[in-house]
Amino acid sequence: MQAQILNGKPSNYDTDVFTPLFEAIQKATGARPYGGVLEDLTDTAYRVIADHIRMMTFAITDGGVPGAKGRGAVVRSVLRRASRYGWQVLGTKEPFLHKLVSTVVTQMGSAFPELK
């Protein structure tokens, strides 16, 4: 919420924290740009994918891998959901999530050097 207030935006997703990820998602998928509409399914897909790629990047950096139990099951579930939104909502037909990792690392790598 602090980023939202400092940026004078109606939502955290409209701040400079998410803008680079939304641009990377658009480039990787070819979807229309993020519009910031809460009820819009395409914009929901952008938000889901951005949140999920951040979580997965940190989890995998910390040693988590997709699996059937425990945190592995969480990573797998999040990976599948992000991928599904890309395929079903944004219309991509090829793997794309790996193309977003460098944006997360660029954004968060200074504060979390283990990502590098």
C-alpha positions in Angstrom: 0.0 0.0 0.0 2.9 2.3 0.7 4.1 2.1 -3.0 0.5 2.9 -4.1 0.4 6.0 -1.9 3.9 7.2 -2.9 3.1 6.7 -6.6 -0.3 8.3 -6.2 -2.0 5.3 -7.8 -5.3 3.5 -7.1 -3.6 0.1 -6.8 -0.2 -1.4 -6.0 -0.4 -3.0 -9.5 -0.4 0.4 -11.1 2.9 1.4 -9.5 6.5 1.2 -10.7 6.9 -2.1 -8.9 4.8 -3.9 -11.4 5.2 -1.8 -14.6 8.4 -3.6 -15.8 6.8 -7.0 -15.2 3.7 -6.0 -17.1 5.9 -4.8 -20.0 7.8 -8.1 -20.0 4.6 -10.1 -19.9 3.3 -8.1 -22.9 6.5 -8.7 -24.8 6.6 -12.4 -24.0 3.0 -13.1 -24.8 2.0 -10.5 -27.4 -1.1 -9.6 -25.4 -2.5 -6.1 -25.4 -1.0 -3.8 -22.7 -2.1 -3.9 -19.1 -5.0 -1.5 -18.6 -5.4 -1.5 -14.8 -9.1 -2.5 -14.9 -10.0 -4.7 -11.9 -12.8 -6.5 -13.5 -11.0 -7.2 -16.8 -9.8 -10.8 -17.3 -6.8 -9.9 -19.3 -5.6 -7.4 -16.6 -6.3 -10.1 -14.0 -4.0 -12.4 -16.0 -1.3 -9.8 -15.9 -1.6 -9.4 -12.1 -1.7 -13.2 -11.5 1.3 -13.9 -13.7 3.3 -11.0 -12.2 2.7 -12.1 -8.6 3.3 -15.7 -9.5 6.6 -15.2 -11.3 7.9 -13.2 -8.4 7.0 -15.9 -5.9 8.4 -18.7 -8.1 11.7 -16.8 -8.7 12.2 -16.4 -5.0 11.1 -20.0 -4.1 13.3 -21.6 -6.7 16.3 -19.4 -5.7 15.7 -20.7 -2.2 15.9 -24.3 -3.4 12.2 -25.0 -4.0 11.3 -27.1 -7.0 8.0 -28.2 -8.4 6.9 -31.4 -6.7 4.1 -33.4 -5.3 4.4 -32.5 -1.6 5.0 -29.6 0.7 6.4 -26.4 -0.8 7.1 -28.3 -4.1 3.4 -28.7 -4.5 2.9 -25.0 -3.9 5.5 -24.1 -6.5 4.0 -26.6 -9.0 0.5 -25.2 -8.4 1.6 -21.6 -8.8 3.6 -22.5 -11.9 0.5 -24.2 -13.5 -1.8 -21.3 -12.6 0.5 -18.7 -14.1 1.0 -20.8 -17.2 -2.7 -21.4 -17.6 -3.5 -17.7 -17.4 -1.0 -17.1 -20.1 -2.3 -19.8 -22.4 -6.1 -19.4 -21.8 -6.4 -15.7 -21.3 -3.4 -14.0 -23.0 -3.4 -16.5 -25.9 0.3 -17.6 -25.8 1.0 -21.0 -27.3 4.6 -21.4 -26.2 6.3 -21.4 -22.8 6.9 -17.8 -21.7 7.4 -17.7 -17.9 11.1 -18.2 -18.2 11.3 -15.0 -20.2 10.1 -13.0 -17.1 12.7 -14.2 -14.6 15.3 -11.7 -15.7 12.9 -8.8 -15.1 12.4 -10.0 -11.5 16.1 -10.4 -11.0 16.8 -6.9 -12.4 14.1 -5.4 -10.2 14.9 -7.2 -6.9 18.5 -8.3 -7.3 20.0 -5.3 -5.5 17.9 -5.9 -2.4 18.1 -9.7 -2.7 21.5 -10.5 -4.2 20.9 -14.3 -4.0 18.6 -13.9 -7.0 21.6 -13.0 -9.1 
